[in-house]
Amino acid sequence: MNPLLEEFNTPFQTPPFEKIKTEDFLPAIEEAIKLSKKEVEKIKANPTPTFENTIEAMDNAGEKLSVVASIFFNLNSAETNDEIQKLAREISPLLTAHSNDILLDKDLFEKVNAVYSKKSELSLDEEQEMLLTKTYKSFIRNGANLNEEDKTKLREIDKELSQLSLQFGENVLAETNKYEMVIDQEAQLEGLPDSIKEASAHTASEKGHDGKWVFDLSFPSYVPFMTYAKNRELRKELFIAYNTKASKGDDLDNKEIIKQLLKLKNDRIKLLGYDKYASFVLEERMAKSPESVLNFLNELMVKAKPFAEREVAELTEFAKKLDGLDKLEKWDFAYYAEKLKKEKYAVDDELLRPYFELKSTVKGVFTTAEKLFGITFRENKDIQVYHPDVTAYEVLDGKGNHMAVFYADFFPRAGKRNGAWMTSYRGQKVKAGKNQRPHVSIVCNFTKPTKTKPSLLTFNEVTTLFHEFGHALHGMLADTKYESLSGTSVYWDFVELPSQIFENWCYEKECLDLFAKHYETGERIPEELIEKIKASSNFHQGYQTIRQISFGLLDMAYHSTNPNEITDIPSFEKQAMSQTELLQPVESTLMSTSFSHIFQGGYAAGYYSYKWAEVLDADAFELFQEKGIFNNEVAKSFQENILSKGGSRHPLDLYKQFRGREPKPDALLRRAGLV
């Protein structure tokens, strides 16, 4: 029997990773699609469509398919190989076709429409009404009203889109894995902390370069080298390698793929009656329109740019004074910024690292969640994992009841894409009167342990851990009736609120005292260091804000422009980012070809949401600061009104329920020191 198709006889019905073989996936997907089709046919056979036998039944249909597909695509992101990638190219079109079979089914849409047209007569509660509206809109927005010829066109477009976005991501991963900078003279490592040298020697041994040092394009390797290496030529080499991924004119080049993706997206929305892809996407966002996004980003830019320009001027002068540097280049920025930060605040990552040993920091995250929401985490070795680096936990509420399963996967490896993300293997819902609890995972790429040292995190890695854990809380504390409205199933520009607000605790003494202890001496992080962390938190905030705005503007430019006008990707990117450039652009580099957020992930016409959600999180956290960062009343309100509600109500209504008013942007400007 195929283990993916059997009932999972495991703790909490978690995936039986130890039994699953790669060759199990395709037959399991095919069989699960058949099961899903039968469920849909049963819905269509109802002579009298009702909310229960049509809308609720559809939300519950395809459960097995959802579970199998989530296991497969999570592995394709976190533990992939050539075989899995080849399978993804087969499986992705099957799933796209199946989704279209449902959403383009004329008879099924008639049933949905019949229920929707009687919406006012049905006495639905708020959540039921949201599910009905969301279901109806999903049909409309996916072509249910198109004629048969246009439905066929839409199917072809969706099939190509799914394959091209996969190819985009595979090319970025292949480029990341392909590059290594091998160093055989220790003198070339001047400036690098011993811990980074040791980690790079460990990487060299793993890659067959004993006695040497290797730096690659993974974050824990790239970022420290750019921050500390004195050798300017090697910094330049690594910078150019990182910023030319998938743009070299070879078989891994993504430039033509970007053009095809944009054209296909545009063709798709034209069929549906929209003028721009961004207009289509933003119709279902808090921002509502491309104009409001651009106004938001431009208003923020007006406030942040003068600060950013002063920061760059100061750094240019500092580099000239320190090393006689005539011109500050992009590969110099992190290096001199770190030195200036240390001079100004007497703090740097290497000073902080010893206080942020990974295991202690994870324990600190758990303790923070316990103090806020009463939940506890218990490692469970009976829960199977997909790689030895992964740890599985059972999550319990304050009364000891099972709440969720939580997987943590922290270190880089060849089969894992760069970055950090939260995902799930099973969503929360109420099924047959029983609350099905979720299975949630966070995947990161943190500094690995070496022979002499445990994993010691930079402060940026600490905030990343808190960020992804905030997403995980959104999933784990979900408490809605319907899976499609549960957890992180919210408007895209609201989904970053739970993650970004959780980062705020990293800067608070009351929180840091819970876990920030020296890994060798056990000494608690000194108060003066905490003060320096807080004081330095606004260092280069103008520059960082403009950087985020530049990505948001590039995303909006791609998704608001007629693709036929985008003939040259490098010149288009240069033009879109011109007003946010603070340093001389480096001609050979290109960001778009590895901009996986918008060309592989779900952030197309949505990258602005990071800054949008910062407005929400800064405003929301001020309430915690007023009442106490571990205030039970405020935490309970945040859990009940934000975390547990998912997408069951409009996000602005949820926010106002928590905050008592609409969000004010002033809090973000205050926090960032941009006032």
C-alpha positions, -999 to +999 in steps of 0.1 A: +000+000+000+010+036-006+017+051+028+004+085+016-030+070+009-034+051+041-047+066+073-016+080+090-011+057+120+013+082+137+011+106+166-016+132+158-018+118+122+014+135+113+031+125+079+049+092+081+081+105+066+101+074+074+078+053+052+073+078+023+094+072-008+097+097-036+080+073-060+049+073-038+040+109-046+028+107-082+004+077-077-009+092-044-016+126-061-034+108-090-055+088-066-063+117-044-074+137-074-099+109-082-112+110-046-116+147-048-135+145-081-159+120-066-166+144-037-173+172-062-196+150-082-215+142-050-219+179-044-231+185-080-257+157-076-276+175-048-309+185-064-314+213-039-281+232-032-278+245+004-250+262+023-242+229+041-243+205+011-226+228-013-204+255+003-194+236+035-190+204+015-167+221-009-145+234+019-141+198+032-136+182-002-101+173-014-087+168+021-064+139+012-052+157-019-044+188+002-024+167+027-004+148+001+003+180-020+014+199+011+039+172+021+053+171-015+057+208-020+071+214+015+098+188+007+104+204-026+113+236-007+131+222+023+146+188+012+146+186-026+167+167-051+167+161-089+141+134-086+117+156-066+122+185-089+114+164-119+083+151-102+072+187-093+072+194-130+048+165-135+026+170-104+022+208-106+003+208-139-019+179-126-029+200-096-035+231-117-057+212-141-077+197-112-082+231-096-094+244-129-117+214-134-135+225-102-135+263-107-145+261-144-172+235-138-204+252-151-228+229-132-209+232-100-208+270-103-246+270-108-250+253-074-226+278-057-244+307-075-278+294-064-267+295-027-249+329-031-280+345-047-300+336-016-273+349+008-296+374+026-323+348+033-300+321+048-294+335+084-257+328+082-233+337+109-203+360+101-179+331+094-204+313+072-211+344+053-173+350+047-169+314+035-198+318+010-185+351-003-149+337-006-161+306-024-183+326-049-155+350-056-129+323-061-151+309-089-156+344-105-119+353-102-109+320-117-130+322-148-164+306-140-182+332-161-160+327-192-171+311-224-158+276-232-131+289-256-117+313-230-119+287-203-096+265-225-072+294-229-072+300-191-064+263-185-034+265-208-022+297-192-024+283-157-005+251-167+023+272-182+024+295-152+028+266-127+057+251-147+075+284-153+074+294-116+088+261-107+116+265-133+124+299-119+129+286-084+149+256-096+173+279-115+178+301-084+185+271-062+209+256-088+228+289-091+230+291-053+243+256-050+268+259-079+289+288-066+317+285-041+345+308-033+375+287-023+402+305-003+436+289+004+454+317+022+444+327+057+456+363+051+426+367+027+403+362+057+415+392+076+387+409+095+365+377+098+357+365+133+372+331+143+337+316+144+331+325+108+365+312+098+358+279+116+324+276+099+339+282+065+366+256+071+339+232+081+320+240+048+353+235+029+357+200+045+321+191+036+328+201+000+361+182-003+385+212+002+403+201+033+427+227+048+409+256+029+380+279+035+348+280+014+322+308+012+290+303-007+257+321-014+237+308+016+229+336+040+250+324+070+280+324+047+274+354+024+263+379+050+292+376+075+318+377+046+302+409+032+301+423+068+336+415+081+360+406+053+387+433+048+396+420+013+377+444-009+382+424-041+368+392-026+338+412-013+333+424-048+335+389-062+311+375-037+287+404-041+286+401-079+281+363-077+252+368-053+236+396-073+239+379-108+221+347-099+202+333-129+211+362-151+242+350-170+227+341-204+231+303-198+206+276-193+199+288-157+190+324-169+156+336-157+152+367-178+131+351-205+111+332-178+103+366-162+090+379-195+069+348-201+055+348-166+045+385-168+029+379-203+009+349-191-003+367-160-014+396-181-032+373-206-050+356-177-063+388-162-073+402-196-096+372-200-111+380-166-117+417-176-089+434-157-065+459-171-035+452-148-024+421-129-019+444-098-055+456-100-067+419-100-045+410-070-052+441-049-090+438-053-087+411-025-062+430-003-065+457+024-048+481+000-075+476-026-057+492-056-023+498-072-028+536-067-032+532-029-001+510-028+020+535-048+007+564-026+016+545+005+052+536-007+058+571-021+046+588+011+069+566+031+098+573+007+093+611+011+098+607+048+126+581+047+148+593+018+163+624+035+174+601+065+187+575+041+207+601+021+223+614+053+231+579+064+249+571+031+268+605+032+279+598+067+291+563+058+309+575+027+328+601+048+335+574+074+350+550+048+371+578+034+384+588+068+391+552+079+406+537+047+409+566+022+381+551+001+373+575-028+340+559-037+317+538-016+305+508-037+276+484-029+300+457-018+315+481+007+282+491+024+278+462+049+315+462+058+317+499+067+282+500+082+292+474+107+324+493+116+304+526+120+277+509+141+304+495+164+320+529+167+287+546+175+271+520+197+300+497+208+280+467+196+282+442+168+270+407+159+302+390+172+298+407+206+262+395+207+264+360+192+276+343+224+244+353+241+222+338+214+229+301+213+203+285+191+188+260+216+185+287+243+170+312+219+144+286+207+136+280+244+133+317+248+108+319+219+088+291+235+088+308+269+077+341+254+048+323+238+040+306+271+040+339+290+017+355+264-007+328+254-002+300+279+010+274+254+039+250+260+062+230+237+073+195+243+098+177+220+083+145+207+107+120+192+078+097+181+068+123+155+087+114+123+107+141+106+120+144+070+156+152+079+178+147+110+182+184+114+144+188+120+129+187+156+092+180+162+072+193+192+038+188+206+021+221+215-002+221+246-026+248+259-026+260+295-047+230+306-025+205+289-047+199+259-032+192+225-030+223+204-007+217+175+024+199+161+053+222+154+084+213+133+116+234+134+142+231+106+171+255+111+203+249+090+212+253+053+218+223+031+219+217-007+183+206-009+169+236+009+161+270-008+176+301+008+157+323+032+132+316+060+095+307+059+066+292+078+044+265+062+019+239+073+012+202+067-023+203+079-047+232+086-071+237+115-108+232+111-139+218+129-147+185+113-177+164+124-179+184+156-142+178+164-115+205+163-088+193+139-055+208+152-028+221+128+006+208+119+029+238+114+066+242+104+092+269+102+122+265+079+153+288+083+190+290+072+209+298+104+246+296+113+255+259+117+273+245+148+310+236+143+333+211+160+340+236+188+310+258+190+272+254+190+250+274+166+254+310+177+229+334+161+234+369+149+209+393+162+193+394+128+189+357+129+172+361+163+147+385+149+142+361+119+134+333+143+109+354+162+094+366+129+088+331+115+076+319+149+050+347+148+036+332+116+037+298+133+016+312+162-010+324+136-013+288+124-010+270+158-036+292+176-061+291+148-097+285+159-122+287+131-148+264+116-134+263+081-099+254+070-099+279+041-104+307+066-080+293+092-046+305+104-026+324+078-055+322+052-059+360+054-054+389+031-018+390+020-011+424+034-024+413+068-005+380+071+028+397+081+012+414+112+016+384+136+051+377+124+064+413+125+048+422+158+066+392+174+100+407+164+094+435+189+099+413+219+136+408+208+144+444+218+128+442+253+149+435+284+120+417+301+120+392+272+158+390+266+163+382+302+144+350+297+169+334+274+199+356+264+227+340+284+264+335+274+268+300+261+300+294+280+296+312+313+258+312+316+260+350+323+228+369+315+231+394+287+243+427+304+218+455+306+242+478+289+243+455+258+205+454+258+205+492+258+230+492+229+207+468+210+178+492+215+199+523+207+213+507+175+179+494+164+173+525+143+208+524+128+204+529+090+166+527+093+163+552+065+185+531+042+167+499+051+133+515+046+143+527+011+156+493+003+123+477+011+104+504-008+126+497-038+116+460-039+079+470-035+082+495-063+099+470-086+072+445-079+044+470-086+062+481-118+064+446-131+027+439-123+013+472-135+031+475-168+020+460-201+044+431-205+049+439-242+066+471-231+091+451-210+117+442-236+149+443-215+148+431-179+180+449-167+169+483-181+134+479-167+147+470-133+171+500-134+143+524-143+119+510-117+144+513-089+161+546-100+144+568-075+154+546-046+191+541-056+214+555-029+246+541-043+259+538-078+242+508-095+266+479-104+261+474-142+264+436-143+241+429-114+204+421-115+180+415-087+149+404-106+162+370-118+164+358-082+134+377-069+117+345-058+091+362-036+073+376-067+082+351-094+080+318-074+063+327-041+029+344-035+041+380-033+034+391-069+019+426-066+021+421-028+057+428-017+046+461-003+028+442+024+059+439+045+059+477+050+021+478+051+021+453+080+049+473+097+024+501+102+000+476+118+026+459+140+042+491+153+008+505+161-004+473+178+029+468+198+025+503+213-006+489+232+016+461+246+042+488+256+016+509+273+001+480+293+032+457+297+048+435+271+035+404+288+001+418+298-024+389+299-054+411+289-037+425+258-022+391+248-056+375+252-072+402+231-045+397+204-050+360+204-088+361+203-092+390+178-062+384+155-044+350+159-073+327+163-097+344+138-077+338+106-096+351+076-131+346+092-136+384+092-123+414+073-088+422+087-095+458+093-125+448+115-103+423+134-076+450+139-102+476+151-116+450+175-081+445+190-069+481+189-102+500+194-095+521+163-079+521+129-041+518+127-020+550+127+012+552+107+028+575+133+039+546+154+061+531+126+077+565+120+084+569+157+099+534+161+121+538+130+133+572+141+120+588+109+103+617+126 
